[in-house]
Amino acid sequence: MITTGGNGSWTTIEGLLKDIRIPRMVKVRQNFLHPAPVDVEVEITRQFTQMDLLSKVKPGDRVAITIGSRGITGQVEAAQAIVRLIKSSGGVPFLIPAMGSHAGATAEGQKAMLEGMGYTEGSIGAPILSSMETVQLGVIDDSEHLPVLTDKNAHEADHLIVMNRIKP
């Protein structure tokens, strides 16, 4: 019902809607698929075995595992599984923060952030080597010659496992 105010003007909402035909509404329910839970350790082991990744790790090889600050479901469990697999092959795993400028862009802040997410040497079985030191791999050959940098600890490792989430 549209009414007028004391001075003959339309009330705000009714005035805005007076010439608009409201469509018929229907209640809809949407059911989302919920995939079965994944046994992270079993799946990580299956993928490492399927791709024969462990054959590349020799006793004493240092293996860096990147850990980002963006949450990934089961990421702590995935890191634990990867560390166990590397150790079973004789490798020496360690974690490196891979988060750019998060946590104040300091080695201490990034290590603290990972620890706060559940990545401790006690829970994962591998230390966190956090450093802001980089190694220049080369330059982008354009007019600015931008340097291509990587984490020093990752560069010095024998192997690098990148565990990340790509943000759309």
Backbone torsions as a table, in degrees:
resi	resn	phi	psi	omega
1	MET	NA	133.2	-179.7
2	ILE	-103.4	130.4	179.9
3	THR	-123.8	164.1	177.2
4	THR	-109.1	152.6	176.8
5	GLY	-74.9	-178.8	-177.8
6	GLY	-59.2	-27.7	-178.3
7	ASN	-98.9	11.0	177.7
8	GLY	91.7	0.9	179.2
9	SER	-87.4	154.8	178.4
10	TRP	-71.1	149.8	171.4
11	THR	-70.7	155.2	-169.5
12	THR	-54.5	-59.0	-175.2
13	ILE	-65.1	-48.0	-179.3
14	GLU	-62.4	-37.0	178.8
15	GLY	-64.8	-40.1	178.7
16	LEU	-68.5	-32.3	-175.1
17	LEU	-97.5	-0.9	-171.4
18	LYS	-59.2	-33.0	-179.3
19	ASP	-105.7	10.1	-178.4
20	ILE	-104.4	127.5	178.2
21	ARG	-87.9	117.7	-180.0
22	ILE	-77.9	124.6	-179.7
23	PRO	-70.5	160.0	177.8
24	ARG	-66.5	135.7	-178.1
25	MET	-102.3	146.3	177.5
26	VAL	-132.2	134.2	178.1
27	LYS	-78.2	130.0	-177.7
28	VAL	-124.7	142.3	175.4
29	ARG	-119.5	131.1	179.2
30	GLN	-113.4	129.5	177.3
31	ASN	-106.2	123.0	179.3
32	PHE	-93.2	142.9	175.8
33	LEU	-70.3	137.2	176.9
34	HIS	-118.5	101.6	-178.9
35	PRO	-62.1	155.4	178.7
36	ALA	-62.6	147.9	178.2
37	PRO	-60.1	147.2	-179.6
38	VAL	-100.2	133.2	171.2
39	ASP	-81.1	100.5	-170.9
40	VAL	-57.5	-46.7	-177.8
41	GLU	-62.5	-43.3	179.3
42	VAL	-63.5	-42.9	-178.3
43	GLU	-69.1	-42.0	177.5
44	ILE	-61.6	-46.4	179.5
45	THR	-60.6	-42.7	179.6
46	ARG	-60.8	-46.2	-177.7
47	GLN	-68.3	-41.0	177.6
48	PHE	-62.7	-40.6	180.0
49	THR	-68.8	-46.0	-179.1
50	GLN	-59.2	-38.4	-179.4
51	MET	-92.1	2.1	178.2
52	ASP	54.1	40.9	-176.3
53	LEU	-72.5	-32.2	-174.7
54	LEU	-71.8	-21.5	179.9
55	SER	-66.2	-18.5	-179.3
56	LYS	-83.2	-17.6	-177.6
57	VAL	-90.3	118.1	179.1
58	LYS	-99.1	154.9	178.3
59	PRO	-52.8	131.1	180.0
60	GLY	88.6	-10.9	178.0
61	ASP	-62.4	135.3	176.5
62	ARG	-88.7	126.7	-175.7
63	VAL	-121.2	114.8	177.7
64	ALA	-87.8	137.2	177.4
65	ILE	-122.3	119.1	179.8
66	THR	-79.3	141.7	177.0
67	ILE	-131.1	121.6	179.7
68	GLY	-93.5	171.5	-179.1
69	SER	-89.8	-9.4	178.6
70	ARG	-83.1	131.1	-176.2
71	GLY	-65.2	136.1	173.4
72	ILE	-127.4	128.1	178.8
73	THR	-58.2	127.8	177.9
74	GLY	74.8	15.5	-175.5
75	GLN	-67.0	-37.9	177.9
76	VAL	-62.8	-44.8	178.7
77	GLU	-63.8	-36.6	177.7
78	ALA	-64.9	-43.8	178.4
79	ALA	-62.4	-42.2	178.1
80	GLN	-59.9	-44.2	-179.4
81	ALA	-64.9	-43.5	-180.0
82	ILE	-63.8	-42.3	178.6
83	VAL	-61.2	-44.1	179.0
84	ARG	-61.9	-42.4	179.6
85	LEU	-63.9	-42.7	179.9
86	ILE	-63.7	-45.2	179.3
87	LYS	-63.0	-37.2	179.9
88	SER	-66.2	-20.1	177.5
89	SER	-94.7	2.3	179.7
90	GLY	90.0	1.8	179.8
91	GLY	-78.0	165.3	-180.0
92	VAL	-117.2	97.1	-176.4
93	PRO	-82.4	152.1	170.3
94	PHE	-151.7	155.3	-179.1
95	LEU	-100.1	144.9	172.1
96	ILE	-129.2	135.6	176.1
97	PRO	-65.2	138.0	177.1
98	ALA	-131.5	77.3	-173.3
99	MET	-141.2	17.6	175.9
100	GLY	58.6	-119.5	-173.8
101	SER	-96.6	7.1	179.4
102	HIS	-63.9	160.9	178.1
103	ALA	58.8	37.5	176.7
104	GLY	76.7	8.9	-179.8
105	ALA	54.9	38.3	175.4
106	THR	-122.6	150.5	179.3
107	ALA	-61.2	-42.5	-179.1
108	GLU	-66.1	-42.8	-179.8
109	GLY	-64.5	-40.7	-179.0
110	GLN	-70.5	-39.0	176.5
111	LYS	-63.1	-44.4	179.4
112	ALA	-62.3	-38.1	179.4
113	MET	-63.9	-45.1	178.2
114	LEU	-62.9	-42.8	178.3
115	GLU	-60.6	-38.7	177.7
116	GLY	-66.7	-22.6	177.9
117	MET	-88.8	0.2	177.3
118	GLY	104.7	6.0	179.4
119	TYR	-95.8	90.7	174.8
120	THR	-120.2	159.7	179.1
121	GLU	-59.5	-36.0	179.1
122	GLY	-66.7	-40.1	-176.5
123	SER	-83.5	-29.7	-176.0
124	ILE	-98.0	-33.8	-177.3
125	GLY	91.4	16.0	178.9
126	ALA	-150.1	146.9	-180.0
127	PRO	-76.1	160.5	171.7
128	ILE	-99.3	121.6	174.9
129	LEU	-105.3	101.4	-175.8
130	SER	-109.6	125.9	-179.3
131	SER	-152.8	149.9	174.5
132	MET	-98.5	6.7	177.7
133	GLU	-72.1	139.5	-179.8
134	THR	-126.7	164.1	175.0
135	VAL	-123.2	132.9	178.0
136	GLN	-83.9	122.5	179.5
137	LEU	-87.3	-24.9	-177.9
138	GLY	168.6	-159.6	177.1
139	VAL	-135.5	152.3	174.0
140	ILE	-78.7	122.2	-174.2
141	ASP	-79.2	79.4	174.4
142	ASP	-137.3	-169.2	-175.7
143	SER	-65.7	-24.1	-177.3
144	GLU	-96.1	-13.7	-178.2
145	HIS	49.3	54.4	-179.4
146	LEU	-67.5	135.0	-179.9
147	PRO	-73.2	146.4	173.0
148	VAL	-103.9	115.8	-173.4
149	LEU	-114.9	154.1	173.2
150	THR	-140.5	160.5	177.9
151	ASP	-61.7	134.3	-177.6
152	LYS	-61.3	-42.9	180.0
153	ASN	-64.5	-39.4	177.5
154	ALA	-65.6	-40.9	-179.1
155	HIS	-64.4	-35.5	-178.1
156	GLU	-82.8	-11.3	179.3
157	ALA	-72.5	156.6	176.3
158	ASP	-78.0	-28.5	-179.5
159	HIS	-141.9	155.0	178.8
160	LEU	-134.3	125.6	175.2
161	ILE	-111.4	119.8	-179.2
162	VAL	-97.8	112.7	176.8
163	MET	-112.6	108.8	-174.7
164	ASN	-145.3	173.2	174.2
165	ARG	-122.6	132.0	177.8
166	ILE	-95.7	122.5	-178.5
167	LYS	-84.0	126.1	-179.3
168	PRO	-63.6	NA	NA
